[in-house]
Amino acid sequence: MPRPLALLLGDQLSHDMASLRDLPDDAVIALCEVSMEGTYVPHHPQKIALILSAMRHFAAELRERGHHVHYSALDDPDNTQALIAEAERLANVYDCDEVQVVRPGEWRLWQTMRERQDASLPWRLIEDDRFFTTPEEFAAWAEGRKAPRMEHFYREQRRRTGLLMEDDTPAGGQWNFDHDNREPLPQALAIPDPPRHRHDAVTREVLSLVTEHFAEHFGSLEHFHWPVTRREALVDLRHFLEHLLPDFGRFQDAISDAEPFLFHSRLSAALNIGLLSPHEVCETVEREYLEGRAPLNSVEGFIRQVLGWREYVRGLYWTRMPDYKRRNALGAGRCLPAAFWSGDTELHCLKRAIEMTHDHAYANHIQRLMVTGNFALLCDVAPAALCDWYLAVYADACEWVELPNTLGMVLHADGGLMGSKPYCASGKYIDRMSDHCRHCRFDPKQATGPDACPFNSLYWAFLERHADTLSGNPRMSLIYGSLRRMKDDKRAAMREQAAAFLAELETAPAYGQGEHLAGYDATQETTP
């Protein structure tokens, strides 16, 4: 029987990984810290620390279970600092006949591994069965659908799994409760404090290592609070169930100037690296509704994020790559605004979203979509530039989930494959859903003039600029009707205001710009 090297990646920290099943007694399990995986985009120090500490803790658990584990630490003198090369070096050291690995979370690694399946040291690729849906199952569902919308996929997922179903009928008589989940925060609402996990010796060592090697990266380690073991992840899950879930639904689209976490679970990072499974999380959350401890709108809203969106974007990623990453349906080409790295901007909502990202490697989905994302969309920021930024700065950003959400939902660069219309908005939306505007020098009620919120003129100028592409969209007929009825002098004034703002907008030097995708030309502009 061949002696395999079972390679575990940093997002595969689950004891039931397919690559760990039925291993022969002489198998070697390898986990590798390599600098290339921390620097192909400048990953947030908290993201790097989370993954490295979780890997080290997981390796110790494997050893306790009697496995033969090799751990390549970042500062080991023999470390090649490149994942593929390091795995093959270890296979030779231990006289292994093959490298076996579960599907990674990025196309660049998957493609490289596939090219080695027939090499003298072959790589054996195994499907990741921790999800509800495989890429093949998603492809079968999407086949023949002109518009493979998430809502249709989500309903099929509910039927398949039985989650929140009463026979053949959705619980509560409807499939989603979005209309109940759009409340802004009341002023005096108390927000529960998140769990603070004790830093053991392993985590303290990792924090020092990350400070030494990645100090130049955007982000601070001061508020590191991520779970690095399954036990800590279960503490976070229990905290969500007991203190956050009942109010999660109605406030899930709200934004706070002072509170970065609100009622969000912050479980996505633990899910994405394997400390929790989507099945156990969805079933546990469903039980809170069935046993009367949480309202249906909250439970359905959360399950839709995991069973619906998370599975949908993964399926879209694996069935559309690598061409998907090259899409740029609106022809956007601006470099990333420098403020996305520095936080130096007078737009208070944007400043706070970037500050929270810097401090916590986290921003909630509405901050990502309707603040930083909306700003980038209205400014025609190039998809490659924004996708690399989102991949770098958030602890939960694996490319399979980050890329479709950023390129498709945020920038509408896939031409409407994911979303039927762009998620663009003026300052009025941010004013309605947050308390940012009361702290800002700009007025969301003004469209032109020195005190006008830049989002307003940028919004209308964006609609004008892309009218040929977007005005025929039925879901945008009302807003384009308003634009057509607007007086010429008002339109001209807003156009000039937006142009003046964009002319003064500082941009940052390119970092990566999608170059980690082999063969990708960041200057290429394509339509679907």
N, C-alpha and C positions, 0 to 999 in steps of 0.2 A: 504494500500500500504506500502511495507517495507520502512523503513527509511535507506537510504544508506549512508555510508561514502565513498565519491568519492576521492580516493587517486590519487593525481597528482605527478608524478615523475619529477626529475630535467631535463629530456629531453622531457617533455610533456607540454611545456609552450605555448600552442596554445589555443586560445579561442574557436576554433571549435573542440576540442578533443571530441571523441565519448563518453567519460565518463562524459562529462558536458551537454550532450543533454538530454532534457526531464526530468530533475531532479525535484523531488517533492519539494514543498516549504520548507519542514523541513530538506532537505538534508544538510549534512555537507561536505564541500570540505576541504581536508587536504593536506598540504605540509609539509614535514618532513626533517629537516637537522639532519643527524645522522653521528656520527664519523666513524662508520664501513664502510660507503660508500666512505669515503675519505681516508681510510687506508688499505683496503684489497689489494691494490697495492699502492705504495706511490705517489698518484696523484700530479701532478705539482701544486704548490700554485696558479698559474694563472687559471688553470682549475677549481679548487675548488672555487676560488673567482668568476669566471664567473658564475658558476652554482648557487651558493648561492645568489649572488646579483640579478641575473635574476629571481630566485625563489621569492625573497622578493618583487621585483618590480611587478611581476606577481600577487602575492597574493594581493597587494594593488589595482591592477586593478580589480581583481575579487570582492573585497569589494566595490569598487566604482560602480560596476554593480549590487550591491544589494545581492550578495551571502553571505552565512554564511561560513566563512573561519576560520579554525584553522591552525595556523602556529606554528610548533614545531621548535624553534630556537635551535642551537647547544648547547648553554649554559643554556637552561631551566633546572631547577633542577629535574623535573619529566621525562625528556627525557630518554628513554631506550637506545638510541644510536644505535639501530638496526632497520632497516626499517620495517620488518614484525611485530616485537614486538611492535613498536611504533604505527603502524596503528591499530593493534588490541587493544592496550591500549586506543586509542582515540575512537574507535568504542564503547568500553564499557563505557567510560566517557559520551558519548553523546547518549547512549542507541540505537545504530544503529543495524539494523538487518543483515546487510551484508557489506562487503567491495567490492567496484567495482573499477576496474583498467584496463587501456588499457595495452596491451602487452608491457612489459618493453624491454629495449635494451640489456639485457643479459640473457643467458640461466639459470644461477644460480638462478636469481630471478624468472624467468618464471616457472622453475621446482618447486620451493618452493611454489609459489602461486597456481599452479595446484594441488599440494598435499592438499591444504586447501579448495578446491571447495565444498567438502561435510562435512566440519567441522561444529561444533556447531555454530560457527560464519563463515558462508560461504564466500568465495571469488568468485566474479563473474568477469570473464576475458572477455575483449572486444577486438576485433581486432583493430589494429591501421590502420586507413584508410587515413592517411596523405600521404602515398606513392603512387606511380603509380601502384604498384603491391603488392598483398598480398602473403604470403608464399604459400598458397594453389594454387594460380594462377601460381606462379613460379614452383611449383612441377608439375603441369599439363604440363607446357611447357617443363620441363626437362625430363619428363617421357619417357623412351625408348631411350634417347640420350646417346650414349657411352661417348661422350665428349661434355658436355653442355657449349660451348664456349660463352664468353661474346659478341663477334661480332655478332653471330647469334641472341642472345637475344636482343641486341641493335637494330638490324634492325626490329625485330618484334615490339619492343617498339615504334619505329618511325612510323611504319604503324598503330599501335593501336591509338597513340596520334595525329598523323598528324603533329607532330613537324618537321619542315624543310622538308616537303613533297610537291611535286607538282603533284597532283593527286596520281598516284601509283609510282612515280619516286622521288628519293631523290633529294633535291635541289642541283644544280650544277652537276647533273648526276653521283654522286658517294656518297658512304655511309660515308666515312671518309677521312680526309685530313691530316693524320699523316705525310705524306712525306713533307708537307709544314710547319710542326711545330717542326723542329729540329735545329733551328739556334742557335749558341752561341751568347752571347751578344757582340755587338761592344764596343770598349773601351770607347767612349765618350757619350754613351747613357744616357740621364737623366731619372731617375726613379721617378715617382710622389710620394710624401709623403703620407702615409696613413692617414685617419681621426684619430683625437685624441679626444676621448669622455671625456667630463667633468665628474669628479667624484662627484656625489651628496652625500648627507649625508648617504644614504643607502649604497652606494658602499664604502665610506670611512670607515664606521663601519665594513663592511664585510672584507675589507683589513686588518683592525686591528685584527679582529677575526681570520683570516687565519694566520696572522703572529704569533699570540699567540699559536694556536693549531697545526700548521703544519710547523713550522719553520725548522724542520729537513729534510723536503722533498727536493728533487732536484728541483731547479728552483728559480727564483727571481720574486718578485712582482713589481720591479722598473719600468718596461716598460709595465705595465698592460694597455691594450688599447682595450679590447674586448667589443663588444656591449652587453649591459645587458637589453635592452628593444627593443621592436619591432621598435620603432621609430629610435633608433640608428642603428639597423640592416638595416633598409631601407636607412639610410644615407650611410652605407657601400656599399649597392647594387648600389645606384646611383653613388657613387664614382667609382666603378668598371666599370659601363656602360660608364661613361663619360671620364675616364682617363686611364683605363687599358685594357678594352676589345679589342680595335682595335689592340693592340700589343700582347695580351695574347697568341694567337695561335702560332705565329712563334717563340716566346721565351719561350714557356711553359716548355721545357726540359732543359733550360739553368740554370746555377748555378753561383752565384756571391760571391766573397770572402767578399765583403763589404755590399751588399744589401740583407737582409733576405727575402723580400717580392716580389720584382720585379713586374711583372704584374699579379700576382695571386690574385684572388678575396678575399681570406681568409673568404669566406662565409660559409664554411663547419661547423664551430662550431655553428653559428646562425641557420643553417638548422637543425643540429642534435639535438639541444635543443628545437626547435619549434618556434623560433622567426620569421623565414621565412618558406615558404612552397616550396617544389621542383617544384610544378606546376607553382606558380607565378614567380619563378626565371627563369625557362626555357622559359616560355612564354614572359617574359620581355626581356630576352636576344635574343630570336628569333626575336622580334620586331626590335631590333637594326639592324639586317641584312635586314629584309624586308623593312625597311625605309632608308636603305643606309648609316647607320652610323658606321657599323662594317663589316669587311670582313667575308666571309663564313667560311674560315678555323678557325678563332678565335671562331665564334659562334658555329660551329659544334663541335670543340674540347671541348668547355665548356659544351655544352648540352650532349655530350657523357659521360663526367665525372659524371653528375648528373642523367640523364635518363638511361644511360648505366651502368657504373661501380657501382654507388651507389646502384641502384636497384638490380643489379646482385649479388653483394657480400652479400647484405641482404638476398636475396632469397637463396643463397648458404648456408649462416650461419644457417638460420632457418630450412632448409630441411636436413642438414647434421649433426647438433649437436645432442647429445654431442660427438659422435665419432670423428667428424672432429678435435676437439682440441687435440685428442690423436695421431694424425697422425705424423709420423716422417719417411718419406719414405727414406731419405738419412742416417738415423741412427745417426744424429748429437747429440753430448752429451757434448760439451764444455760449461762451465759456461759463463755468460756474461762477456765480457772484462771490467776490472775495469775502463778503460777510458770512458766508456759510462756514468758513473756517475761523474767522475772527470774532463774529458776533457784533461787529462794529456797524450798526445801522440805527437810524432813527425810527424805523418801523418797530414799535414796541412788541407787537405779536411775534414778528420774525426774530427779534432779538431774544425774547424769552424762550422760544422754541429751540433756538441754537444753544442758549445757555444751559437749558435743561438737558439737551443732548450731550453737551460737553461734560456736564457734571455727573450724569447718570447713564449714559449710553442708551437712553430711552426717551421717546416721546410717544404720546398716544396716537392712535391711527388718524384722528382728525387733525392733529397738529401736522402729521406727516402729509396728509392729503390736502388739507385746506389752508395751511399756513406756508410751510416751506415748499410743499409741492405746488400749490396754487401759484405762489410767487414765481417759481421756476417756469411753470407753464405759461403764465402771462408774459414772462420775459423771454420766451423762446429759448430756454436753456437746452443745449444739446442733450439728447437722451443718454449718451455714453457718459457724459460728465456727471449728470445727476445720479444715474444708476450706480456709478462707482462711489459717489459720496454716501448714498444710502447704505450700500454694502459695507462701507468702511465704518460708519459711525454708530450703528445700532447693534447692541449685543445679540439680538435675535435675528440678525440679517444673514441668512444663508441665501445663496444666489437663486436657488429654485423658488423661493418664496419672495425674495426682494425684487428680482427683475420684472416679473409680470406685474406686480403691484406698482412699481415705479414707472416702467415704460408704458404699460397698458392703462392702468387706472389713473395715475398721476398726470402723465404727459400725453395720453391719447395717441401715442406714437405708433400703436399697432393698427391705427385706422378704424377703431371701433370693434375690434375682435372681443375685447373684454367688456368694455363699457359702451353703451349705446350713444353716449354723448360725453364731451369733456367735463370734468369736475372743476369748472372755472367759476369764480365768484368774485364779487366786489367786496369792499370793506364792510358792507352792511351785514353780510353773513357772519364775519368774524365778530362784529359788534353784538349780534344777536346771540351767539353761542359762547361768548367769553366775556371776561371783564378786562381784557387788555386795553380796549380803546380809552377807558377812563384814565389810564396811565400814559397815554401817548400824546405827543404834541400835535399829531394830525387828527383831523375831524372826519369820521366816516360818513358824515352827512354832506360833505362838500366834495365835488368832483373836479373843480379847477380852483386855482389860486394857491398862494403859499402855504395855506393850512390844510389843503385838501389831502385826504388819504390817497396815497399813490395807487393802492389797489383799485380805486374807482376808475381813474383814467386808463390804467393798464388793462383793466377788464374790457372796457369798450373799444380800446384800440386793438386788443387781441381779436375781438369779434369782427371788427372791420378788416383786419389784416387777413383773416382766414375765412372770410365770407364765402369765397368760391367753394371751399371744402365743406363748410359747416352749415351754411344757410338752408340747404335742402334737407337737413335732418329734421324730421317731424317733431322731435322732442325739443328743438330749439326754435320752432316757428314763432312762439310768443315773444322771445327775447329779440329775435331779429325783426319782428314786427315793431317792437319798441324802438329799435335802432333806426329803422326806416322812417318812423314818425318823428324822430328827433330833428330839431332845427339844424340847418347846415352850420350856422355859426357856433352852436354848442358842440356839435361833433368836431368841428375844426379845432375848437379850444381844447377839448379833451385829447384830441390826436396830438396837438402840439405839446400839451402837458406831459403826455406819456413819452413822446419822443425826447423831450428835454431830460426826463428822469433816466431813460435808458442810455442817453448819451453820457451821463455822468456816473453810471453804474460801474463800479470797479469790478473787474473779474480776476479770478485766480489763475495762476499758471496751471497747466494741465498736469494731472497726476494719473497716469494709467490711461484714462479716457477709453477704457474697454480693451486695452492692449493685452490683458491677460486671456482674452479669447483668441485662440490661434487663428490667424488669417483675417482678423477683423480690422477694417479700415475705418477709423473714427471720423474721417471726413466724408464718408459715403452717406448719401441721403437717399433712402429708398422708400417706396410706398408698398403696401401689402400686395 
